Amino acid sequence: MAVTPFAIPAVSAPVTTRITRADGVALALATHGDNEAPSVLFTHGFGQTCQAWESTAHVLAQAGYRSLLVDARGHGGSDWNPPDLAYSMQQFVDDLDAVADAASLPAGAAPVLVGASMGGLIGMFSAARAPARFRALVLVDITPRWEVDGVTRILDFMSAHPDGFADFEHAADAIAAYLPHRRARKSPEQMRSLLVARADGRLRWHWDPRLLNEIARGGERYQTELVAAAQAVAMPTLLISGGLSDLVSAHHVNEFMQLVPHAQHVQIADATHMVAGDRNDQFTATILAFLSNLAAAEASTGASS
C-alpha cells in the first residue's frame, strides 16, 4: 500500500489532524508537545481510542517530549473501512508505518513506539519489517502469545450490547461491571469519546463492529508470525506487564524474554491488562524512566564511538 505524505502540525498545545491513506480511510492523530522534541508514538488496544494515552501524553509534553496519539482505522475519530473493504492486519501495520515515518521527519529521529495489546502486536510487525523505523519499542501487556480465556473475556464484553445503550449512564454501568477494580467511574464527558449516537437515539461503541469477526476473533492465527517478528526486533525494547493481567502470564513473559533477550521487563503489580488505565501514575513513571535511560545509553554510545 502506498504511503500518503502528510505534515504533522508544529504545536505545543494538543491538536488533532486527519491523515488520509491511499485507500481513502482517514486516521485521526492528536499531537502533544513541541514539534522539535523527541517523539513518542502511542498505539492503543482493540476497542480503545487515543484517549487511553492522554494523561501520559500531557506529562511527557511537560517533560520535553512530543507525543503522537493515533486512532486506528475503525476506531474513535478515524474512518471505518467502506463496506466493500474488509479489515486486515496488514492495513493496520501499513497505517502505523505511514504515521511513524512522518513522525520522524520534524525532529530528524525515529520515534519511540508505545503499543498496548493490539497496538503492540502491530508495533512488533512494523518494527521487524523496518528496524530503523523506531528508536525503541515499548509493549504494554502483550506478547506474541497470550491467554485465550483473557481474550475471550474481552470479546464477550465488547459483543455484549449489540443494541447499544440508552444513555451514558447505561454505558458507564457496563464498564464499571467489566472493570470493578477501577477507583473512579467514567464521567459522561469521558464516555462521549467512547460512544456515538445512532439514528434511533441509542448510543453504540465508537468502533466498527465488523472488527470483531474480521480482526479480533481467531487472533491466534497471527501467533507464529508474531514469534518470528519478536525474534527480529533489534531496537531497545521494554515489556510492561500487569501483575493482575489475565492475558499475559508469567509463562508468556518468560517466553518473550527468551525471544527478545535484550529486552527489559517491568511488572506493575496491581494493574490488569488495562495497565495505563489502572495505574497511570506508575505506567507514566515507567515510560519516563525508560526514555531517560534510553537517551543516556545513546549519549554514552555516541561519546565512545
Rosetta blueprint (number, residue, H / E / L):
1 M L
2 A L
3 V L
4 T L
5 P L
6 F L
7 A L
8 I L
9 P L
10 A L
11 V L
12 S L
13 A L
14 P L
15 V E
16 T E
17 T E
18 R E
19 I E
20 T E
21 R L
22 A L
23 D L
24 G L
25 V L
26 A E
27 L E
28 A E
29 L E
30 A E
31 T E
32 H E
33 G L
34 D L
35 N L
36 E L
37 A L
38 P L
39 S E
40 V E
41 L E
42 F E
43 T E
44 H L
45 G L
46 F L
47 G L
48 Q L
49 T L
50 C H
51 Q H
52 A H
53 W H
54 E H
55 S H
56 T H
57 A H
58 H H
59 V H
60 L H
61 A H
62 Q H
63 A L
64 G L
65 Y L
66 R E
67 S E
68 L E
69 L E
70 V E
71 D L
72 A L
73 R L
74 G L
75 H L
76 G L
77 G L
78 S L
79 D L
80 W L
81 N L
82 P L
83 P L
84 D L
85 L L
86 A L
87 Y L
88 S L
89 M H
90 Q H
91 Q H
92 F H
93 V H
94 D H
95 D H
96 L H
97 D H
98 A H
99 V H
100 A H
101 D H
102 A H
103 A H
104 S L
105 L L
106 P L
107 A L
108 G L
109 A L
110 A L
111 P L
112 V E
113 L E
114 V E
115 G E
116 A E
117 S L
118 M H
119 G H
120 G H
121 L H
122 I H
123 G H
124 M H
125 F H
126 S H
127 A H
128 A H
129 R H
130 A L
131 P L
132 A L
133 R L
134 F L
135 R L
136 A E
137 L E
138 V E
139 L E
140 V E
141 D L
142 I L
143 T L
144 P L
145 R L
146 W L
147 E L
148 V H
149 D H
150 G H
151 V H
152 T H
153 R H
154 I H
155 L H
156 D H
157 F H
158 M H
159 S L
160 A L
161 H L
162 P L
163 D L
164 G L
165 F E
166 A L
167 D L
168 F H
169 E H
170 H H
171 A H
172 A H
173 D H
174 A H
175 I H
176 A H
177 A H
178 Y H
179 L L
180 P L
181 H L
182 R L
183 R L
184 A L
185 R L
186 K L
187 S L
188 P H
189 E H
190 Q H
191 M H
192 R H
193 S L
194 L L
195 L E
196 V E
197 A E
198 R L
199 A L
200 D L
201 G L
202 R L
203 L E
204 R E
205 W E
206 H L
207 W L
208 D L
209 P L
210 R H
211 L H
212 L H
213 N H
214 E H
215 I H
216 A H
217 R L
218 G L
219 G H
220 E H
221 R H
222 Y H
223 Q H
224 T H
225 E H
226 L H
227 V H
228 A H
229 A H
230 A H
231 Q H
232 A H
233 V L
234 A L
235 M L
236 P L
237 T E
238 L E
239 L E
240 I E
241 S E
242 G E
243 G L
244 L L
245 S L
246 D L
247 L L
248 V L
249 S L
250 A H
251 H H
252 H H
253 V H
254 N H
255 E H
256 F H
257 M H
258 Q H
259 L H
260 V L
261 P L
262 H L
263 A L
264 Q E
265 H E
266 V E
267 Q E
268 I E
269 A L
270 D L
271 A L
272 T L
273 H L
274 M L
275 V H
276 A H
277 G H
278 D H
279 R L
280 N H
281 D H
282 Q H
283 F H
284 T H
285 A H
286 T H
287 I H
288 L H
289 A H
290 F H
291 L H
292 S H
293 N H
294 L H
295 A H
296 A H
297 A H
298 E H
299 A H
300 S H
301 T H
302 G H
303 A H
304 S H
305 S L
